[in-house]
């Protein structure tokens, strides 16, 4: 018998968002608040190239 087993390898990207604040803690809180409320969308982020996450290659548990 032959089976098709699902596998995955996760990717991630980091990015930056420019905000005008009085200090670094205020800037982090502002960006997190915008993420939490949906006011900051991924299209507004300056993204780096995506990279594979180390040690993320595994089976998904799906099988056909």
Z-matrix of the N, CA and C atoms (Angstrom, degrees):
N
C 1 1.444
C 2 1.522 1 109.95
N 3 1.321 2 115.61 1 147.47
C 4 1.461 3 120.94 2 177.15
C 5 1.524 4 108.54 3 -116.63
N 6 1.304 5 115.29 4 141.96
C 7 1.464 6 121.72 5 178.79
C 8 1.517 7 109.79 6 -129.20
N 9 1.323 8 115.64 7 146.04
C 10 1.462 9 120.85 8 172.16
C 11 1.525 10 106.99 9 -103.85
N 12 1.316 11 115.29 10 113.26
C 13 1.463 12 121.76 11 -177.61
C 14 1.524 13 108.69 12 -102.20
N 15 1.325 14 115.61 13 127.27
C 16 1.460 15 120.33 14 179.44
C 17 1.517 16 111.62 15 -71.78
N 18 1.319 17 115.43 16 137.67
C 19 1.463 18 122.13 17 176.50
C 20 1.527 19 108.80 18 -130.13
N 21 1.316 20 115.88 19 160.27
C 22 1.456 21 120.37 20 178.02
C 23 1.521 22 110.26 21 -143.35
N 24 1.295 23 115.17 22 156.19
C 25 1.459 24 123.46 23 170.70
C 26 1.512 25 104.90 24 -142.74
N 27 1.314 26 116.55 25 115.77
C 28 1.457 27 120.71 26 -174.52
C 29 1.521 28 111.91 27 -80.09
N 30 1.328 29 113.85 28 145.36
C 31 1.460 30 121.58 29 175.65
C 32 1.519 31 108.61 30 -118.09
N 33 1.311 32 115.74 31 155.09
C 34 1.458 33 119.98 32 175.44
C 35 1.525 34 108.87 33 -142.95
N 36 1.296 35 115.26 34 158.55
C 37 1.458 36 121.92 35 174.92
C 38 1.521 37 107.29 36 -136.24
N 39 1.306 38 115.62 37 147.10
C 40 1.451 39 120.05 38 174.33
C 41 1.522 40 107.65 39 -109.67
N 42 1.296 41 116.11 40 159.25
C 43 1.451 42 119.23 41 -178.11
C 44 1.517 43 111.49 42 -154.17
N 45 1.316 44 115.08 43 -178.70
C 46 1.456 45 120.91 44 178.81
C 47 1.521 46 110.04 45 -133.51
N 48 1.326 47 114.18 46 150.92
C 49 1.452 48 122.73 47 175.47
C 50 1.521 49 106.24 48 -130.79
N 51 1.305 50 117.90 49 126.84
C 52 1.457 51 121.15 50 -179.49
C 53 1.527 52 110.01 51 -90.86
N 54 1.334 53 115.85 52 127.28
C 55 1.465 54 122.05 53 178.40
C 56 1.524 55 108.83 54 -133.68
N 57 1.313 56 116.23 55 155.71
C 58 1.461 57 122.38 56 178.39
C 59 1.525 58 108.20 57 -105.55
N 60 1.348 59 117.12 58 111.40
C 61 1.467 60 122.74 59 -177.05
C 62 1.526 61 109.75 60 -141.35
N 63 1.334 62 115.44 61 170.90
C 64 1.459 63 121.33 62 179.15
C 65 1.526 64 113.34 63 -80.52
N 66 1.347 65 117.77 64 -29.00
C 67 1.463 66 120.43 65 -179.73
C 68 1.526 67 110.31 66 -153.05
N 69 1.323 68 115.25 67 172.38
C 70 1.461 69 120.38 68 -175.10
C 71 1.528 70 112.86 69 -66.89
N 72 1.316 71 118.58 70 -38.65
C 73 1.460 72 121.06 71 179.55
C 74 1.528 73 110.78 72 -64.72
N 75 1.308 74 116.30 73 -40.56
C 76 1.470 75 120.53 74 177.49
C 77 1.530 76 110.18 75 -62.99
N 78 1.321 77 117.03 76 -38.69
C 79 1.470 78 121.30 77 179.76
C 80 1.526 79 111.00 78 -64.18
N 81 1.339 80 116.65 79 -44.57
C 82 1.465 81 120.50 80 179.03
C 83 1.521 82 110.26 81 -62.86
N 84 1.325 83 116.64 82 -45.24
C 85 1.470 84 120.36 83 -179.59
C 86 1.522 85 111.41 84 -63.26
N 87 1.322 86 117.14 85 -39.66
C 88 1.461 87 121.29 86 179.58
C 89 1.523 88 111.27 87 -62.74
N 90 1.323 89 116.15 88 -47.03
C 91 1.467 90 120.06 89 -179.80
C 92 1.526 91 110.36 90 -65.23
N 93 1.337 92 118.09 91 -43.49
C 94 1.468 93 120.32 92 179.12
C 95 1.524 94 111.07 93 -62.62
N 96 1.315 95 117.04 94 -39.97
C 97 1.465 96 120.97 95 177.89
C 98 1.529 97 110.71 96 -62.88
N 99 1.320 98 116.61 97 -40.75
C 100 1.475 99 120.32 98 178.32
C 101 1.529 100 111.04 99 -65.62
N 102 1.334 101 116.92 100 -36.91
C 103 1.467 102 120.47 101 176.26
C 104 1.526 103 109.59 102 -65.78
N 105 1.339 104 116.43 103 -47.93
C 106 1.467 105 121.56 104 -177.12
C 107 1.528 106 112.96 105 -61.53
N 108 1.323 107 117.18 106 -36.43
C 109 1.469 108 120.67 107 -177.27
C 110 1.525 109 112.56 108 -90.23
N 111 1.327 110 117.40 109 -5.69
C 112 1.463 111 120.36 110 -179.26
C 113 1.516 112 113.47 111 83.88
N 114 1.333 113 117.07 112 5.98
C 115 1.462 114 120.50 113 179.90
C 116 1.535 115 112.09 114 -73.76
N 117 1.337 116 117.20 115 -24.65
C 118 1.463 117 121.46 116 178.03
C 119 1.516 118 108.29 117 -104.28
N 120 1.303 119 116.28 118 119.73
C 121 1.463 120 122.12 119 179.44
C 122 1.526 121 109.35 120 -103.07
N 123 1.309 122 116.57 121 155.21
C 124 1.464 123 120.35 122 -177.28
C 125 1.525 124 112.78 123 -61.96
N 126 1.322 125 117.50 124 -25.60
C 127 1.459 126 120.29 125 178.97
C 128 1.534 127 111.94 126 -68.27
N 129 1.332 128 117.45 127 -16.69
C 130 1.461 129 121.98 128 -179.42
C 131 1.525 130 112.71 129 -90.17
N 132 1.330 131 117.51 130 1.15
C 133 1.458 132 122.25 131 -177.13
C 134 1.529 133 109.34 132 -98.39
N 135 1.331 134 116.04 133 139.88
C 136 1.468 135 122.50 134 173.68
C 137 1.528 136 106.81 135 -86.01
N 138 1.348 137 117.37 136 99.82
C 139 1.459 138 122.78 137 -171.70
C 140 1.520 139 113.15 138 -90.03
N 141 1.341 140 116.00 139 146.93
C 142 1.467 141 122.36 140 170.37
C 143 1.527 142 107.73 141 -83.81
N 144 1.314 143 116.87 142 175.84
C 145 1.457 144 120.92 143 173.75
C 146 1.533 145 108.76 144 -67.39
N 147 1.316 146 116.32 145 142.18
C 148 1.466 147 120.89 146 179.79
C 149 1.523 148 110.33 147 -69.66
N 150 1.333 149 115.28 148 146.96
C 151 1.466 150 122.67 149 178.40
C 152 1.524 151 108.57 150 -129.48
N 153 1.339 152 116.07 151 151.71
C 154 1.453 153 119.60 152 175.07
C 155 1.522 154 109.76 153 -73.54
N 156 1.331 155 116.29 154 139.68
C 157 1.457 156 121.72 155 176.75
C 158 1.527 157 108.61 156 -76.34
N 159 1.314 158 117.60 157 129.08
C 160 1.465 159 122.13 158 -178.95
C 161 1.527 160 110.38 159 -58.99
N 162 1.310 161 116.31 160 140.41
C 163 1.467 162 123.92 161 175.79
C 164 1.528 163 113.13 162 59.58
N 165 1.331 164 117.87 163 30.07
C 166 1.465 165 119.77 164 -178.23
C 167 1.528 166 113.34 165 -104.43
N 168 1.319 167 118.20 166 3.92
C 169 1.460 168 121.54 167 -179.95
C 170 1.522 169 108.91 168 -79.86
N 171 1.361 170 116.78 169 115.61
C 172 1.460 171 120.68 170 -176.33
C 173 1.516 172 110.46 171 -158.49
N 174 1.313 173 116.30 172 171.58
C 175 1.454 174 120.75 173 174.63
C 176 1.519 175 109.57 174 -79.43
N 177 1.328 176 116.00 175 153.14
C 178 1.476 177 120.87 176 179.45
C 179 1.520 178 112.32 177 -93.09
N 180 1.327 179 116.81 178 -16.18
C 181 1.459 180 121.14 179 -176.46
C 182 1.518 181 111.63 180 94.71
N 183 1.337 182 117.39 181 -6.69
C 184 1.470 183 121.94 182 177.51
C 185 1.526 184 109.20 183 -86.14
N 186 1.307 185 114.97 184 143.01
C 187 1.466 186 119.70 185 178.41
C 188 1.530 187 110.00 186 -148.27
N 189 1.306 188 115.31 187 139.85
C 190 1.463 189 122.20 188 175.86
C 191 1.510 190 109.46 189 -116.03
